[in-house]
Amino acid sequence: MSGLARGRGIPAWIAGIALSCLLGCTSGTSPGADGIGAGPQACAGFCQDTAAAALSVPAVEDVIRRAIAEARARSAPATIAVVDRVGNVLAVYRMTGARRFTTVRSPAGIAVSGGLEGVDLVPSAAAAIAKAVTAAYLSSEGNAFSTRTASQIVQEAFNPGEANQTGGPLFGVQFSQLPCSDLMARFGAGEVGPHRSPLGLAADPGGLPLYLNGTPVGGVGVIADGLYSYDATISDADRDIDELIAVAASFGLGAPRDRRADRITVDGKTLRFADVDFADLASNPNNAGSLSLAAEGELLAVPGYSAATVLAGTVFGQPASGIRRATEPALAAEDAFVLVDAAGVNRFPVRASSAPSGLSQAEVQGLMVEALRVAGRARAQIRRPLGTVARVSVSIIDLDGSVLALARGRDAPVFGIDVSLQKARTALLFSKAGTGAAIGALPPAGYIKPDLIAGDTDTLPVVTSFPSLELEQSAPFRYVQSLRSLSGRPTMLDDGAVAIANRSVGNLARPFYPDGIRGNPPGPLSLSFDAPRRWSPFSVGLQLDLGYNAIAQHVVFLLDAFGVADVGRSCVGVGPVSGAVPFAAPAAASEAANGIQIFPGSVPIYRGSTLIGAIGVSGDGIEQDDMVAYLGLENAATAAGSGFGNAPPAIRIDQLDIGGLQPRYIQCPQAPFIDSTEQNVCARP
């Protein structure tokens, strides 16, 4: 990051358009000098129902042309990706001279070893797609988030760099939407969205959402500087080349200003959207229409993601998008939406558990309804206008991690679908008997060596044997051992005697224990922040180590040079790079098949003192997520009167001393409801 202050001069082309608008434009109804997308600018979740908003082929081509014009003006050849709201890759374009590969690395001056740090085999196309997907998935009609927003909320402190502050509110979300997920759809084979991302969610500035008629229709991602990184210093304003090009690309489809992250606060802190704006551009986006795509570079075919062509986006909320309004009466009454296949059939209809004493179909349905009702009364944290109800995704799972029901509220951000399932499975995994032994049986994470590509040659290294790619191995079981040592419980995670919620896992998975206290050692599930530094958003500990080999396999597959197959539909159990047959296929591991998550929003479900499943929630604020999961379960249990519910207080992890501290189990917001003044709503009677 340059750290240079943003210039305040207004280019003549901006001033001219501004004057024209003063004479004849209607604010908020058409693209103007501010680059905002056409249509109403005050949508609150219902615009998708009133207009068939989607990116057309000419619109996608124009996004690319505007990016090319800015990249040319700055002599910075770029790779550009455009996706729709459910992650369909509509085009990937590489300008002549753009880098083929990108390096994953913390910003200059931050030396970190291990994890994904220093891996420079990542195709730039994959980085651009991940940025575009991130911006699309984090945004809704109530909030417009960018990859710069993501950077701010996934680091060791909120805000990054501030001493003695707890970790970012979405700490760990970068490892969601993974290419190995058993939930996220794949391209081809008739699968519809929401689709996976090649690198999970991105924190590198240069990914922006695209809006039309007041509703998000996708995202654009740009990589020109050859680095897939994050912004560790948010006290200045950067002139990031990727972000400048992305801003130009989004002109005419820009997010409504009242919905942008910089109009939203969390814990009294304003979020970031972009450090540059349309007035900072070196090109005039209105003049980009004459550019020839064929003359400036080429459309790319990306294995597993796109052909070398331009596609139109799907209309969100319609069956072709993979998400539609629920038709089941109980869910339809709550204005719920469900995931569907290409034929429009619900992929996860409400069903009964197959386990003894598990949830009945009626209990699952009652739990889903009560969770959605709690969300429908809750005050959203990250949504405009103020006073809007929370929009969340809810996953309910069986004792084996399989889905019993999955639904989302209107306009809930797409990223929360996968995250809600990750959260539910994490609470189940950590509360379940035998987890320690299962983790102990997993293969080690085989970290790929950093800096394999010499200098800026942009040429793949000659690899005669796959072990030459491997730096070191990290056994996931070491984190189990650390937790057992710190807790003084040698059977922790094997005896099934402790109920652990996702907030609890997060407490244990931060680079300081307790969270935010600089100078303290890392939590037992994390890596060290202090020298020798091992922690970064690309090297977090157990969460990454469980799925590292699967991510690495997918990256090598994307290179399309070593004959490696694409990763399967499980993020755990994949073997490391090894001999002539790299990345051994995993055994079934449904409890973490789409990875684990380490920020709040899930609780295990019990019948008496017997674990029978879990519920995970993700959407409009982590305290809201906690409340919807915990209180939805409490309300459903009360209504059913059949003996299932939250964990008995005596077995919850907040009753244990772990390293002199009691990890939190649940935390609900103050005055959480729009329609009442209730407080302490998650306190048990």
C-alpha positions, -999 to 999 in steps of 0.1 A, spaced: 0 0 0 14 34 -9 0 53 21 -1 85 -1 -30 109 7 -57 110 -20 -56 140 -43 -86 163 -41 -84 179 -76 -115 173 -98 -107 164 -135 -122 186 -161 -143 157 -175 -159 153 -141 -166 190 -138 -182 190 -173 -205 161 -165 -214 177 -132 -225 209 -149 -246 189 -174 -263 172 -145 -270 204 -128 -288 215 -160 -307 184 -168 -301 152 -147 -326 138 -123 -307 127 -91 -309 90 -84 -326 79 -116 -298 76 -141 -260 72 -141 -244 106 -136 -210 121 -128 -210 102 -95 -211 69 -114 -241 55 -95 -262 27 -111 -295 37 -126 -327 32 -108 -339 40 -72 -313 45 -46 -333 36 -15 -339 -1 -19 -344 -21 13 -347 -56 1 -377 -54 -23 -363 -40 -55 -353 -74 -68 -391 -82 -69 -400 -52 -90 -373 -52 -117 -355 -79 -136 -321 -65 -127 -292 -84 -142 -260 -76 -161 -263 -80 -199 -235 -90 -222 -230 -54 -234 -229 -42 -198 -202 -67 -188 -182 -57 -219 -185 -21 -208 -173 -29 -173 -142 -44 -189 -137 -15 -213 -138 10 -184 -112 -10 -165 -90 -12 -196 -91 26 -201 -80 33 -165 -53 6 -166 -40 20 -199 -40 56 -184 -19 43 -155 4 20 -175 -8 -9 -153 -20 -39 -174 -46 -57 -154 -67 -89 -152 -104 -82 -147 -132 -105 -136 -169 -98 -136 -194 -120 -117 -232 -119 -111 -247 -118 -76 -245 -156 -72 -210 -159 -84 -215 -169 -121 -183 -158 -138 -195 -137 -166 -160 -128 -180 -123 -129 -172 -101 -107 -193 -63 -103 -193 -48 -72 -208 -16 -76 -229 13 -75 -205 -6 -83 -174 10 -106 -149 -1 -142 -152 5 -150 -116 -1 -133 -83 17 -136 -49 -2 -141 -17 16 -120 9 11 -96 38 19 -59 32 54 -47 30 72 -46 64 51 -75 78 72 -107 77 51 -139 81 60 -175 74 38 -204 68 2 -209 56 -4 -193 22 21 -166 28 45 -161 -1 28 -186 -25 33 -170 -59 17 -197 -81 -18 -182 -79 -32 -174 -113 -41 -137 -115 -75 -148 -129 -82 -167 -97 -74 -136 -76 -96 -114 -97 -125 -138 -95 -122 -140 -57 -123 -102 -54 -153 -100 -76 -171 -128 -57 -163 -112 -24 -178 -78 -33 -209 -94 -47 -214 -118 -18 -209 -93 10 -234 -68 -5 -271 -65 -5 -298 -38 -11 -291 -27 25 -253 -26 24 -225 -23 -2 -193 -38 9 -160 -41 -10 -128 -61 -5 -114 -31 14 -143 -35 38 -134 -72 41 -98 -63 49 -109 -41 78 -130 -68 95 -109 -100 92 -76 -88 109 -62 -94 144 -78 -61 157 -108 -40 149 -97 -16 138 -65 -31 123 -34 -17 141 -52 -5 172 -37 -19 204 -58 -40 228 -89 -43 205 -106 -76 198 -103 -93 164 -123 -82 134 -160 -89 136 -158 -113 106 -125 -128 117 -120 -159 96 -146 -153 70 -119 -152 43 -120 -190 45 -155 -194 33 -171 -200 -1 -141 -224 -5 -135 -243 -38 -137 -276 -19 -171 -268 -3 -198 -294 -5 -225 -267 -4 -213 -241 -30 -222 -249 -67 -197 -256 -94 -197 -244 -130 -210 -267 -156 -228 -300 -150 -261 -281 -149 -254 -266 -114 -267 -232 -106 -256 -207 -78 -244 -197 -54 -210 -207 -67 -177 -213 -50 -147 -189 -51 -112 -201 -61 -95 -185 -31 -124 -180 -6 -132 -144 2 -106 -117 -6 -93 -88 16 -72 -72 -11 -86 -38 -23 -98 -40 -58 -131 -57 -56 -163 -36 -58 -200 -45 -60 -221 -36 -91 -256 -22 -87 -285 -17 -112 -320 -4 -103 -309 -1 -67 -301 -38 -63 -267 -56 -64 -262 -75 -97 -227 -87 -92 -191 -76 -86 -159 -66 -104 -124 -77 -93 -91 -64 -105 -55 -75 -101 -27 -54 -116 0 -51 -90 7 -88 -87 -1 -90 -50 -30 -106 -32 -28 -89 2 -47 -67 26 -45 -32 41 -29 -33 75 -30 5 80 -64 21 76 -54 55 91 -44 68 57 -59 69 22 -42 47 -3 -40 51 -41 -42 14 -47 -39 6 -84 -63 -24 -83 -89 -3 -66 -85 27 -90 -91 4 -119 -121 -13 -102 -136 21 -94 -134 30 -131 -149 -4 -141 -179 2 -118 -188 36 -132 -224 37 -141 -230 7 -119 -217 21 -87 -232 13 -53 -257 38 -39 -238 61 -16 -262 57 13 -257 20 12 -219 20 11 -198 7 40 -186 42 49 -222 50 60 -223 20 83 -208 17 118 -199 -13 139 -190 -8 176 -190 29 169 -164 26 141 -171 35 105 -164 8 79 -143 15 48 -156 12 12 -129 26 -10 -100 50 -6 -105 65 -40 -135 77 -59 -146 86 -95 -129 120 -91 -95 103 -87 -96 85 -121 -70 92 -148 -95 82 -176 -130 93 -185 -152 62 -182 -177 77 -206 -151 75 -234 -142 38 -229 -170 25 -252 -149 26 -283 -121 4 -270 -117 -30 -287 -115 -59 -264 -97 -80 -291 -70 -53 -295 -62 -48 -258 -58 -84 -246 -79 -115 -244 -108 -132 -227 -96 -161 -206 -108 -196 -201 -104 -204 -164 -106 -242 -156 -137 -248 -135 -150 -212 -138 -154 -198 -172 -149 -202 -210 -132 -175 -230 -165 -157 -236 -188 -131 -221 -221 -142 -204 -251 -124 -192 -259 -125 -155 -289 -142 -139 -318 -124 -123 -314 -129 -85 -342 -145 -66 -353 -165 -97 -347 -203 -100 -319 -198 -126 -299 -180 -99 -301 -210 -75 -321 -190 -50 -358 -185 -50 -387 -176 -28 -399 -205 -6 -431 -222 -16 -435 -244 15 -462 -227 35 -444 -224 69 -413 -208 52 -433 -187 28 -451 -172 57 -418 -159 70 -408 -145 35 -380 -170 33 -359 -180 3 -343 -214 -4 -315 -229 -25 -327 -248 -55 -312 -269 -83 -314 -262 -120 -350 -276 -121 -361 -252 -93 -363 -280 -67 -354 -271 -31 -319 -286 -24 -324 -287 14 -361 -292 22 -370 -296 59 -365 -332 69 -361 -353 100 -329 -365 116 -317 -400 109 -301 -403 144 -317 -418 174 -334 -391 195 -327 -367 168 -349 -338 156 -382 -347 140 -393 -330 108 -418 -309 128 -391 -298 153 -367 -288 124 -395 -268 108 -404 -251 141 -368 -242 148 -363 -227 113 -395 -207 116 -386 -194 151 -351 -184 140 -364 -165 110 -390 -148 133 -363 -137 157 -344 -122 128 -375 -105 116 -378 -86 148 -341 -79 153 -324 -46 145 -298 -51 118 -262 -40 126 -248 -36 91 -278 -25 70 -293 7 59 -317 24 64 -313 24 102 -341 5 119 -342 -23 92 -347 -58 104 -319 -83 102 -316 -105 71 -298 -138 78 -292 -173 65 -300 -202 88 -286 -238 87 -298 -267 108 -278 -299 108 -280 -334 119 -255 -352 142 -234 -363 112 -232 -327 98 -258 -332 70 -283 -305 64 -318 -308 78 -329 -274 66 -314 -243 51 -332 -210 44 -324 -173 42 -343 -142 48 -351 -117 21 -320 -99 8 -296 -116 32 -261 -113 19 -251 -144 -1 -219 -151 18 -239 -160 48 -254 -191 32 -221 -210 33 -210 -194 65 -242 -203 84 -235 -240 75 -198 -236 85 -208 -222 118 -234 -250 125 -208 -277 117 -182 -260 138 -204 -259 169 -213 -296 163 -177 -306 156 -163 -291 188 -191 -304 210 -191 -339 196 -174 -369 211 -144 -382 191 -135 -350 174 -100 -350 189 -92 -384 175 -107 -375 142 -85 -345 139 -55 -366 150 -62 -389 121 -61 -362 95 -31 -357 72 -8 -328 79 -11 -295 60 18 -294 35 26 -257 30 37 -248 -5 71 -231 -6 70 -193 -11 86 -175 -41 88 -205 -64 86 -182 -95 119 -164 -98 117 -126 -101 91 -113 -125 96 -140 -152 60 -150 -149 70 -185 -159 61 -216 -140 90 -234 -124 102 -267 -137 88 -293 -113 101 -328 -115 86 -341 -83 58 -327 -62 77 -327 -29 98 -299 -44 67 -277 -39 64 -284 -2 79 -262 25 68 -279 58 41 -299 73 17 -288 100 -3 -314 118 -38 -302 128 -37 -323 160 -12 -299 175 -40 -275 181 -60 -301 200 -29 -308 221 -26 -271 229 -62 -268 239 -59 -299 262 -28 -285 278 -43 -251 284 -76 -265 298 -60 -292 318 -85 -316 303 -66 -345 285 -98 -358 269 -110 -324 257 -127 -327 222 -130 -365 226 -153 -370 256 -182 -349 242 -187 -335 277 -185 -298 269 -209 -278 248 -190 -253 226 -206 -225 206 -189 -207 177 -182 -177 199 -163 -200 221 -143 -214 192 -135 -178 182 -122 -170 216 -97 -199 214 -87 -192 177 -74 -156 180 -36 -147 179 -39 -133 215 -55 -150 244 -76 -134 257 -86 -118 224 -70 -84 218 -45 -82 246 -12 -75 228 18 -94 241 -2 -124 253 4 -158 237 -19 -170 210 -51 -190 217 -47 -227 215 -63 -229 180 -43 -200 166 -7 -191 156 16 -164 172 13 -128 162 46 -119 178 81 -127 165 87 -151 150 53 -141 134 32 -169 121 -3 -153 121 -18 -133 93 -52 -135 75 -34 -160 52 -20 -181 81 -45 -184 110 -40 -218 126 -64 -247 128 -91 -232 105 -67 -230 76 -47 -261 84 -78 -283 82 -84 -272 46 -50 -261 34 -43 -291 12 -77 -288 -5 -71 -251 -13 -36 -259 -25 -49 -287 -48 -73 -263 -64 -46 -237 -70 -24 -263 -87 -54 -275 -107 -60 -239 -119 -24 -238 -132 -35 -264 -158 1 -275 -161 7 -305 -138 -22 -327 -146 -37 -324 -111 -75 -330 -109 -98 -305 -93 -104 -308 -56 -134 -329 -45 -163 -318 -23 -146 -319 10 -123 -294 26 -107 -318 51 -88 -350 48 -70 -341 16 -34 -354 16 -5 -329 11 17 -328 -20 33 -362 -20 52 -381 -47 37 -389 -80 1 -389 -68 -4 -355 -51 -33 -346 -30 -48 -380 -20 -85 -380 -20 -102 -375 14 -124 -399 33 -159 -386 40 -159 -358 66 -193 -341 66 -188 -323 99 -163 -300 82 -169 -307 45 -171 -269 37 -145 -259 63 -150 -245 98 -157 -209 108 -143 -190 138 -166 -160 144 -199 -161 163 -233 -173 153 -240 -209 162 -249 -232 191 -252 -270 195 -286 -286 200 -293 -310 228 -321 -333 239 -315 -333 276 -278 -338 279 -275 -356 245 -260 -337 215 -283 -341 185 -273 -313 160 -266 -276 157 -279 -244 142 -258 -218 125 -268 -182 115 -250 -156 94 -261 -122 81 -265 -88 96 -241 -86 127 -224 -112 148 -244 -104 180 -275 -107 159 -263 -140 146 -257 -153 181 -292 -142 192 -310 -157 163 -293 -190 168 -297 -191 206 -331 -175 210 -346 -192 180 -336 -225 195 -349 -215 229 -383 -203 215 -387 -234 193 -380 -257 223 -405 -238 244 -432 -240 217 -426 -277 210 -423 -288 246 -405 -320 234 -373 -318 253 -348 -304 228 -331 -271 232 -299 -253 242 -271 -270 261 -277 -275 298 -258 -246 315 -236 -270 335 -219 -284 305 -213 -252 286 -177 -241 280 -183 -208 298 -184 -229 330 -148 -240 325 -115 -223 334 -92 -225 303 -59 -208 310 -74 -186 337 -103 -175 315 -139 -186 308 -145 -185 270 -178 -168 261 -207 -190 249 -232 -165 236 -235 -127 234 -266 -110 224 -270 -73 214 -285 -46 237 -321 -35 230 -321 -59 200 -357 -57 188 -373 -30 167 -407 -37 182 -399 -38 219 -376 -24 246 -366 -59 259 -331 -63 273 -310 -94 282 -331 -115 259 -307 -144 259 -306 -147 297 -320 -180 308 -351 -179 331 
